[in-house]
């Protein structure tokens, strides 16, 4: 497969008008599903509007990954009951977390998504309990036909991540400027700014060339997630086409 077809460039969220985005890019990571999934009919319309070959990736609902203490919970339509706060997040094997997975999966099916991304907060540390939660959650859910990707943050190291991703059949999602992926049939890169998590960072031409040089011969999804993501993604796509 040639490089232009193998590397799929896009943004984390609609960075411009949907029709123009669909004309320019090959993939999008749907962000709103992390905060509060919308009505299925909306996602069915998105899928219908997309051209053949366009791919959707879905970010899993925060009720699966994040604790209710996360400030992102403020964007929920209905607040979590105080009496049930210990039943959400951290991949707990509770009815509430499994229900959040079913909602995520229904959105993924409506979009005919290939990948579902699970992003852990830095507070989700590599403890024995969290490892058990990961194993139990991913062993019990109905994955449908999705490829599942996991983006660990915080203190996780490759030696912690590799056996979990291998045993649970997960793609290790990384920012390639910060760490290298240790497992996965595809590459799933999320770009947050080269110095670290700096969403104000605008990628330089030499950064984009370095990024291109990092990509091996596996299919690679490259999703920009910074304030200048639209321009950066377009410039990276032009670089691939020129190469």
Buried (B, 14 or more C-beta within 10 A) or exposed (E): EEEBEBBBBBBBBBBEEEEEBBEBBBBBBBBBBBBBBEEBEEBBEBBEEBEEEBBBBBBBBBBBBBBBEBEBBEEBEEEBEEEEBEBBBBBBBBEBBBEBBEBBBBBBBBBBBBBBBBBBBEBBBBEEEBBEBBBEBBEEBEEEEBBBBBBBBEEBEBEBBBEBBEEBEBBBBBBBBBBEBBBBEBBBBBBBBBEEEEEEBBBEEEBBEBBBEBBEEBBBBBBBBBBBBBBBBBBBBEBBEEE
